Amino acid sequence: MSAAQPMHEITQLMQQHTDAWVMAVSAFGVLREDEPMSRHTTLGVGGPARWFIRPKNRDALMATMAAVPLGVEILPLGRGSNMLVPDGGFDGLVIDLSELNDSKFDGCVVSAGAGVRMGRFSRLCADHGLSGCEFMATVPGDIGGGVAMNAGCFAQQVSDSLTSIEVVLRSGELKEINAADLNLVYRHATLPAQSLLVSATFELHPDSPIQIRERMRTMRSRRSATQPLSQPNCGSVFKNPEGDHAARLIEAAGLKGFQIGGARISSQHANFIVNEGEASSADIVELIRRAQRVVQEEFDIKLEPEVRLIGEWT
């Protein structure tokens, strides 16, 4: 491309390039343009994604990754329970992994696709008399997101039983990675750059299905009693600082119930932000920053977000 080419010719060439890969990718699943992300996040906020695709299976996902140019940013989507998309949207390709929803049982070894809901996975394991992932019954997300953030609660976390994962690289190649190589720490796993998680394998241990289900019921009951599950939320907003709890700090700073626009710090649990019905992403981010600033001023502790802020934010 010559620097002396007229701008309209350069723009035309770029559009032809875009049209070519978009047409190729559309063969691998449902592809939409300008898809509102408010339809795909548990907070019910977020502007449009430039492109949105739901690959129909693992092979389609691999083909999609191979076809998308490196200049196009990719965002994996599970249930959308741990992400916040700007009101202005996301200028890239959202890949919905919900069709990767198969599970396989081989004794105490269980594999699940990235799109399997963690609640469903815990119930299936209970049906097979396998213990070790009861906590997933209370986590509003999918296996892919749960592994990526090493989700956990009630003294259990993904890394306790995870043995390996499969990812698809940006080249479209499938790669298996041992859990020991993922640097699994509190709310974090290190995945290869620009890769997407395809499946995860766990090693659980046998137990009575009745006792497993009873532990799950107890966990769900405790969570329902202490968290605003009836309102749109993204789960815990902040990671707990070492030796303390984000909810305690936010409440002690006088912010429990504090509201900006349509977003409110929950009166039931101060580490939750709820959408009262008309919240914007900007309202929620302003609340996040307010909590960080006030807690820093009051206690000299910097709260680190657990929710992922996607794209560009001012």
C-alpha positions, 0 to 999 in steps of 0.5 A: 500500500503506497503512502501516496494512495488516496484515503478513500482507496485505503479505506476501501481496501481495509473494508474489503479485508474486514468483509473477507474475514467476517464472511469466513467466520460467519460459516462457523456459527451465529454471527451478529454485528453491533450486539448489545452486551447488556443482553449478555452480562449479569449486571445487564449493562454494556454497549454493543460489541462490534462483532459477536459469534457463538461457534457451534462446536470446538472445531468451529471455535478453532476455525474462528480463531484461525480466521480472525486477523491479529488486529481484531481484539477477541473477548471470550464470553461465558455467562458474563458474570464477571465483566463490565463492558463500557457504555460505548461498547467493545470494538472487537469480536466477542466469542460466546462459548456457551455451545461448549457444554459437554461433560465427560465422566471417567471414574473420579476424573471429570472433563467439562467444556468451557460453556458448562454452567458451574451450578450444573457441573456441581449437580452432575458431579453430585449425581455421580457421587463425586465431591470437591466442587460443591462450591460451584453450586453457588457461583454464577458463571461458567467453567471457562470463567471459573478456571480463568479467575480460579473461582472459589468460596466456602474454603474451596476453589477451582485449583483444589481439583483442577488437573489440566485444561485445553485452550485454543491459541490465536493460530487455531491450534489446540493445546493441553496445559497442566494445572501446575503450569497455570500459576493458580493463585487467589482469583488468578490463572495465567493462560497463554496470551490471546488464547481461549479456554476450551475445556477443563479436567478435574480429579474429584473424590467419591462421597455420598450423593446425599451428603454432597447435595446437603453441603450444596444446599447449605452453601446456597442457603448461606449465600442467599441469606447474605447476598443480593441474588434477586438483583442484577449483580456481577458477584464480588466486585473486589478481591479480599485484601490479605487478612481482611474482607473488602465488604467489611472495609467498604461498610466501615467506610460508610458506603454500604447502600451508597448509590450513583445513578442506577447503581448501588452498593448493596445494603445486604453485602457491601462487596456487591454492586446491584443494578437498580434498573437503569444503571449504566456502566459508567455509574458502576465504574464510578461506584468502584472508583469511589469505594477504592478512593474512600477505603484508601483514604480511610484505611490505606488499603487499595482494593483490587477489582475482581470484576474485569473492566473490558475495553477503554475507560476514561 
